[in-house]
Amino acid sequence: MTNILEMRGITKEFPGVKALDRVDIAVAEGEIHALCGENGAGKSTLMKVLSGVYPHGSYTGDIVYDGQVQQFGSIRDSEAAGIIIIHQELALIPLLSIAENIFLGNERAAKGIIDWHDTNAQARGLLARVGLGREAPETPVDQLGLGKQQLVEIAKALSKDVRLLILDEPTSSLNEQDSEKLLELLLEFKARGITSILISHKLGEVSKVADTITVLRDGAAVARIDCRDGVSEDRIIRDMVGRALDDRYPPKIDHATPEIAMKVENWTVHHPVHAARRVVDNVSFHVRRGEVLGIAGLMGAGRTELAMSLFGRSYGQDISGNVEIGGRRVQMKTVRQAIDIGLAYATEDRKGYGLVLDDTIRRNVPLARLEKIADGMVVDSNREAEVAEMYRGRLNIKSSSIEQETVNLSGGNQQKVVLSKWLFADPDVLILDEPTRGIDVGAKYEIYCVIRDLAAAGKAVIVISSELPELLGITDRLYVMNEGRFVGEMPTSEASQERIMATIIKSAGERR
């Protein structure tokens, strides 16, 4: 097979950091080529070099595409050559229609006037190609679920005559069903001759669809794996982290005490716009000190809405129910009240709500409890630096220094900064919403250890996760949520993926 792409000796440096160190990669035409590596290994940086996000001249080395050395000065240059990148954070405008998003910047127009008939007709054909034939092109994107939005991004790529499709963590926000559809679509594209480069931390997905894997570690390409005869996840992990990872989860030790840290009764939340719709419906639960409690459920079950509504009523309207923390009934009408009472919530959207991206690690870590490092109204900069350095070391945040802006950190290291912020707040109850989304196996293990350490210290930890193996591996007890209700409860020792899914399916049938 001929190579559609070769990247030779690619080196990319940021202030104080060599992100890529003479990386070589070859991608055969028509294959699915996976890039694997720990957070900060250089995967996204390499693809940004390829796609012109980092233009020619900002790196050294050569990009050979379709037999020619390329010097892409912008993302428009790479798109003109048929290279399309879909980033982990979707680049859709929610209030515009599907068709408008597909052709944004690439409008179907004559003499400066958009031809809406042609636009919608072409959009309809592209939607059919990605399995969204039932969706109307006029539908606003914000009315679609994340899985369908991801497919709209791919339809957008197809509209630009894609030859090489780059997908950066395309399934990180998707449930298993939507992830399966997207992987099947990649295999269809392969059959049509489209080449794909897939960046993913979900090694089961990688081994299922990839023809070849390139493994990056610390900015260098350390392995090239031919998957045609099969490949084990253990082999990929060994190359990623430089050693065998014998266990994906730290040992479970029961630290739960009889004392209830938080008790919620009859909690009901209505949609913030559609007031008649209940997104959380009469939910009651409790979590004990020293316990790691899991909340399982499909996307849209209401788990995030429950967490955000509890955390200072930061979601929803017409909220009712009672909350007790530490044995006393509390009112948490604002986020500040929730933090002061001892509740913390680490959001699933670390870029949108978890961090101030254009500020440094130093500024982000103490943000939730600035009064702890302030003298009156003035922040003690020395104490601020001490706190940031302490958590940078404790959570192994990989950065040039505490002065590095969080926007330039990898996803896993950004997540560690979010966790640092809430650890510094020292809550009694910590809710972690998708704490390892888009994070490699090594960083996941470190975060799992932090969770177990919190339990050992007597904290109550609630983990919301779409990855059932993760919930089974780190929690002591599970609630199952579906359609805004808690439909099951079980000790994790008695739980399985099959039992959780059966509980969800049974509850859906009963409601109908």
C-alpha positions in Angstrom: 0.0 0.0 0.0 1.2 3.5 -0.8 1.4 6.1 1.9 -0.9 9.1 1.7 1.0 10.8 4.5 4.5 10.8 6.0 5.6 13.1 8.7 9.4 13.1 9.0 11.4 14.4 12.0 8.7 16.7 13.3 9.9 18.8 16.2 7.7 21.3 18.0 8.6 23.4 21.0 6.7 25.7 23.3 8.4 27.9 26.0 10.2 25.5 28.3 8.7 22.4 26.7 9.6 20.2 23.7 6.2 18.9 22.8 7.4 16.8 19.8 10.9 15.4 19.4 11.8 14.2 15.8 8.5 12.3 15.3 8.2 10.0 12.3 4.8 8.6 11.2 3.6 7.0 8.0 -0.1 6.5 7.2 -1.1 4.2 4.3 -3.9 5.3 2.0 -7.3 4.0 2.9 -6.3 2.7 6.4 -7.5 3.6 9.9 -4.4 4.7 11.7 -4.6 5.2 15.5 -2.5 7.5 17.6 -2.1 6.4 21.2 -0.2 7.8 24.2 -0.6 9.3 27.6 -1.9 12.9 28.0 0.8 15.3 27.1 2.5 12.7 24.8 2.1 15.0 21.8 -0.8 13.4 19.9 -3.0 16.5 19.4 0.1 18.7 18.9 1.2 16.4 16.0 -2.2 16.6 14.4 -2.3 20.4 14.8 1.0 20.6 13.0 -0.4 18.4 10.2 -3.6 20.4 9.8 -1.9 23.8 9.8 -3.2 25.0 13.2 0.5 25.3 14.0 1.7 26.7 10.6 4.8 25.9 8.6 7.7 27.7 10.2 6.5 27.1 13.8 8.0 23.6 13.7 10.9 21.7 12.1 10.6 18.6 9.9 8.7 17.7 6.8 5.1 16.9 6.0 4.8 14.7 2.8 1.2 14.4 1.7 0.1 12.7 -1.5 3.8 12.5 -2.5 4.5 16.2 -2.2 6.2 18.2 0.6 3.6 20.5 2.1 3.9 23.8 3.9 0.5 24.5 5.3 0.2 28.0 6.6 -3.3 27.7 8.0 -6.1 25.2 8.5 -7.6 26.4 5.2 -4.5 25.2 3.4 -4.8 21.7 4.8 -8.6 21.6 4.1 -8.0 22.6 0.5 -5.8 19.5 0.2 -8.5 17.3 1.7 -7.2 17.0 5.3 -10.0 17.7 7.8 -9.6 17.6 11.5 -12.4 17.2 14.0 -11.3 18.4 17.4 -12.3 16.9 20.8 -14.4 20.1 21.5 -17.0 20.3 18.8 -16.9 23.4 16.6 -20.6 23.8 16.0 -22.8 26.9 16.6 -25.8 25.6 18.7 -28.4 28.1 17.5 -27.7 27.6 13.8 -29.3 24.8 11.8 -27.6 21.6 10.8 -27.3 22.8 7.2 -25.9 26.1 8.3 -23.2 24.4 10.4 -22.3 22.0 7.7 -21.5 24.7 5.2 -20.3 27.4 7.5 -17.4 29.1 5.8 -18.1 27.0 2.7 -21.5 28.4 1.8 -23.5 27.3 -1.2 -24.0 30.8 -2.8 -24.3 32.5 -6.1 -23.3 36.2 -6.4 -23.1 36.5 -2.7 -26.6 35.1 -2.0 -27.0 31.8 -0.3 -29.0 29.2 -2.2 -31.0 27.7 0.7 -32.7 25.1 -1.5 -29.3 23.8 -2.7 -27.8 24.1 0.8 -30.6 22.0 2.4 -30.6 19.5 -0.4 -26.8 18.9 -0.2 -27.0 18.8 3.6 -29.7 16.1 3.4 -27.5 13.9 1.2 -24.5 14.3 3.6 -26.7 13.5 6.6 -27.8 10.3 4.9 -24.2 9.3 4.4 -23.5 9.6 8.1 -26.7 7.9 9.3 -28.7 11.0 10.1 -31.1 10.7 7.1 -34.2 11.2 9.4 -32.9 14.6 10.6 -34.2 17.8 8.9 -31.4 20.1 7.7 -33.3 23.0 9.2 -33.1 21.6 12.8 -31.1 23.7 15.2 -28.0 21.9 16.3 -28.7 22.5 20.0 -31.8 20.1 19.6 -29.5 17.2 18.9 -27.7 14.9 21.3 -23.9 14.8 21.5 -23.7 11.7 19.4 -25.7 13.3 16.5 -23.7 16.5 16.9 -20.5 14.4 16.4 -22.0 13.0 13.2 -22.9 16.5 12.0 -19.2 17.4 12.4 -18.3 14.4 10.2 -20.9 15.4 7.6 -19.3 18.9 7.6 -15.9 17.2 6.9 -17.5 15.2 4.0 -18.8 18.5 2.5 -15.1 19.5 2.0 -14.2 16.5 -0.1 -12.2 14.9 2.7 -9.4 12.4 1.8 -7.7 12.3 5.3 -10.0 12.6 8.3 -8.5 13.2 11.7 -10.7 12.6 14.7 -9.4 13.7 18.2 -11.1 11.7 20.9 -14.4 11.5 18.9 -16.2 9.1 21.4 -15.1 10.7 24.7 -18.5 12.3 25.2 -20.6 9.5 23.7 -22.4 6.6 25.2 -21.6 3.1 24.0 -24.4 3.0 21.4 -23.3 6.2 19.8 -19.7 5.2 20.0 -20.4 2.0 18.2 -22.2 3.9 15.4 -19.3 6.2 14.9 -16.8 3.4 14.7 -19.0 1.6 12.1 -19.0 4.8 10.1 -15.2 4.9 10.1 -15.2 1.4 8.7 -17.6 2.4 6.0 -15.3 5.4 5.1 -12.4 2.9 4.9 -14.4 0.8 2.4 -14.8 4.0 0.3 -11.1 4.7 0.4 -11.1 7.5 2.9 -8.1 7.5 5.3 -8.7 8.2 9.0 -6.4 9.0 11.9 -8.0 8.2 15.2 -6.8 9.7 18.5 -8.4 7.8 21.4 -7.8 6.7 25.0 -10.4 4.0 24.6 -8.1 1.1 23.8 -10.9 -1.3 23.1 -12.2 0.9 20.3 -8.7 1.4 18.9 -7.9 -2.3 18.8 -11.3 -3.0 17.2 -11.0 -0.7 14.1 -7.3 0.3 13.7 -5.1 -1.2 11.0 -2.0 0.4 12.4 -1.1 2.1 15.7 1.6 4.7 16.4 2.4 5.1 20.1 3.8 8.4 21.3 5.5 8.9 24.7 7.0 12.1 26.0 6.8 13.7 22.5 8.5 10.8 20.7 7.2 8.0 18.5 8.2 4.8 20.5 6.3 2.1 18.7 4.4 1.2 15.5 2.0 -1.7 15.9 0.5 -3.7 13.0 -3.0 -4.7 14.1 -3.9 -7.0 11.3 -3.1 -10.1 13.4 -4.7 -8.6 16.5 -3.3 -6.6 19.4 -3.9 -6.7 23.1 -4.7 -3.7 25.2 -1.8 -4.7 27.6 0.6 -4.4 24.7 -0.6 -0.9 23.8 -0.5 0.2 27.5 3.0 -1.1 27.9 4.3 1.0 25.0 2.3 4.0 26.2 3.6 4.1 29.8 6.9 2.3 29.4 5.9 -0.5 31.7 3.2 -3.0 32.3 0.2 -1.7 34.1 -0.8 -4.8 36.1 -4.0 -3.4 37.5 -6.2 -0.7 36.1 -7.7 0.2 39.6 -6.1 0.7 43.0 -7.0 -1.9 45.7 -10.4 -1.4 47.3 -10.4 -0.9 51.0 -13.7 -0.3 52.7 -13.4 3.0 54.6 -17.1 3.7 54.8 -18.4 4.6 58.2 -22.1 4.4 59.5 -22.2 8.2 59.6 -24.1 9.7 56.7 -22.3 12.6 55.1 -25.1 13.8 52.8 -28.7 12.8 52.5 -31.1 13.9 49.8 -34.8 13.5 49.9 -37.5 13.9 47.2 -35.3 16.1 45.0 -37.1 17.3 42.0 -35.8 19.6 39.3 -37.5 21.2 36.2 -35.9 22.1 33.0 -34.5 25.6 33.0 -36.4 26.5 29.8 -39.2 24.0 29.5 -40.7 24.4 33.0 -43.2 21.5 32.6 -40.4 19.0 32.0 -38.9 17.2 35.0 -35.3 16.4 34.5 -34.8 15.0 38.1 -37.9 13.3 39.4 -38.3 12.8 43.2 -34.8 11.4 43.8 -33.7 10.3 47.2 -30.3 8.9 48.2 -27.5 9.1 50.7 -23.7 8.8 50.9 -21.6 7.9 53.9 -18.3 9.3 55.1 -15.4 7.3 53.6 -17.6 5.9 50.9 -17.2 6.2 47.1 -20.7 6.2 45.6 -21.3 5.7 41.9 -24.2 6.9 39.8 -24.6 4.9 36.6 -26.9 5.7 33.7 -27.2 6.4 30.0 -26.5 9.8 28.6 -29.6 12.0 29.2 -30.6 10.1 32.4 -30.3 13.3 34.5 -27.1 12.6 36.4 -25.3 15.9 35.6 -28.6 17.8 36.1 -28.9 16.2 39.6 -25.3 17.1 40.5 -25.5 20.7 39.3 -28.9 21.4 40.9 -27.5 20.2 44.3 -24.4 22.4 43.9 -25.9 25.8 44.6 -28.9 25.3 42.3 -26.6 26.0 39.3 -29.1 24.1 37.0 -32.8 24.0 36.6 -35.8 25.8 38.1 -38.7 25.1 40.5 -36.4 22.9 42.6 -37.8 21.1 45.6 -36.6 18.6 48.1 -34.4 18.5 51.2 -30.7 18.1 51.7 -28.8 17.3 54.9 -25.0 17.5 55.2 -23.3 16.4 58.4 -26.7 15.6 59.9 -28.2 19.1 59.6 -30.6 20.4 57.0 -29.0 23.0 54.7 -30.0 25.5 52.1 -27.6 25.9 49.2 -29.1 28.5 46.9 -25.8 29.7 45.5 -22.5 28.0 44.6 -20.7 30.0 47.3 -23.2 28.7 49.9 -22.6 25.1 48.7 -18.8 25.5 49.0 -19.0 27.0 52.4 -21.3 24.2 53.6 -18.8 21.6 52.4 -20.1 20.4 49.0 -17.9 20.5 45.8 -18.7 19.7 42.2 -16.0 18.9 39.6 -17.8 19.5 36.3 -17.7 17.2 33.3 -16.9 20.3 31.2 -13.5 21.2 32.5 -12.9 23.7 29.7 -16.2 25.5 29.9 -16.8 25.6 33.7 -13.9 24.0 35.5 -11.0 26.3 34.6 -10.0 29.8 33.7 -8.2 28.6 30.6 -6.2 31.8 29.9 -4.9 31.9 33.4 -2.1 29.9 35.1 -2.0 26.8 37.2 -1.0 29.1 40.1 -4.2 31.2 39.8 -6.6 28.3 39.1 -5.7 25.9 42.0 -6.8 28.1 44.9 -9.7 29.7 43.1 -12.5 28.0 45.0 -11.3 29.2 48.4 -9.2 32.3 47.9 -9.9 33.4 51.5 -7.6 30.7 52.7 -4.6 32.4 51.1 -5.7 36.0 51.5 -4.9 38.7 54.0 -8.2 40.5 54.2 -9.0 41.3 50.6 -5.5 40.8 49.2 -4.2 37.4 48.0 -0.8 36.4 49.4 1.1 35.6 46.2 3.7 33.6 48.1 1.0 31.4 49.7 -0.7 31.1 46.3 2.5 29.8 44.8 3.1 27.4 47.7 -0.4 25.9 47.3 -0.1 25.5 43.5 3.3 23.9 43.8 2.1 21.5 46.5 -0.8 20.3 44.3 1.3 20.2 41.2 3.5 17.7 43.0 0.8 15.8 44.7 -1.2 15.2 41.6 1.8 14.9 39.2 0.7 17.8 37.0 3.0 17.8 34.0 3.9 21.4 33.1 6.8 23.7 32.6 5.9 25.5 35.9 3.0 26.7 37.9 3.1 29.8 35.6 2.0 27.7 32.6 -1.5 28.7 31.3 -4.0 25.8 31.7 -5.1 26.2 28.1 -1.7 24.8 27.1 -2.0 21.7 29.3 -3.1 18.3 28.0 -6.6 17.2 28.9 -5.4 14.9 31.7 -3.3 17.6 33.3 -6.2 20.1 33.0 -8.4 17.6 34.9 -5.7 17.3 37.6 -5.8 21.1 38.0 -9.6 20.9 38.4 -9.2 18.2 41.1 -6.5 20.3 42.8 -8.9 23.2 43.0 -11.5 21.2 44.8 -9.1 19.3 47.0 -7.8 22.7 48.2 -11.4 23.6 49.1 -11.4 20.6 51.4 -15.1 19.7 51.1 -16.9 17.0 53.1 -18.7 15.8 50.0 -17.1 15.8 46.5 -19.1 15.1 43.4 -16.9 14.1 40.4 -18.8 14.2 37.0 -17.0 12.1 34.4 -13.6 12.7 36.2 -11.5 10.7 33.6 -13.2 11.7 30.3 -10.6 11.9 27.6 -7.8 10.8 29.9 -5.2 8.1 29.3 -4.9 4.9 31.4 -1.9 6.1 33.4 -3.5 9.4 34.4 -6.8 7.6 35.1 -5.0 5.4 37.7 -3.5 8.5 39.4 -7.0 10.0 39.7 -8.5 6.7 41.0 -5.8 6.8 43.7 -6.8 10.3 44.6 -10.4 9.2 44.9 -9.5 6.3 47.2 -7.3 8.5 49.3 -10.2 10.9 49.8 -12.3 8.1 51.0 -9.5 7.0 53.4 -9.5 10.5 54.8 -13.2 10.2 55.6 -14.5 12.2 52.7 -17.7 11.2 50.8 -17.1 10.9 47.1 -19.8 10.7 44.4 -18.6 9.6 41.0 -20.8 10.0 37.9 -19.4 8.1 34.9 -20.5 6.7 31.6 -17.8 4.0 31.7 -19.3 1.1 33.6 -16.0 -0.7 34.1 -14.7 2.4 35.9 -17.7 2.6 38.2 -17.3 -1.1 39.0 -13.6 -0.7 39.6 -13.6 2.3 42.0 -16.9 2.6 43.8 -18.3 0.9 46.9 -22.0 1.2 46.1 -24.0 2.2 43.0 -27.3 3.9 42.2 -28.7 3.4 38.7 -30.5 6.4 37.1 -32.8 6.5 34.2 -35.2 9.2 32.8 -34.6 11.4 35.9 -35.3 8.7 38.5 -33.2 6.4 40.6 -34.3 2.9 39.4 -31.8 0.7 41.3 -29.3 0.5 44.1 -26.7 -2.2 44.8 -23.3 -2.8 46.4 -20.6 -2.7 43.7 -19.5 -6.2 44.9 -22.9 -7.5 43.6 -23.0 -5.4 40.4 -22.1 -6.1 36.8 -22.4 -4.3 33.5 -25.2 -6.7 32.5 -27.1 -6.1 35.8 -26.9 -2.3 35.5 -28.1 -2.4 31.9 -30.9 -4.8 32.7 -32.0 -2.4 35.5 -32.2 0.5 33.1 -34.1 -1.5 30.4 -36.5 -2.9 33.0 -37.3 0.6 34.3 -37.8 2.0 30.9 -40.3 -0.8 30.1 -42.2 -0.2 33.4 -42.6 3.5 32.7 -44.1 2.8 29.3 
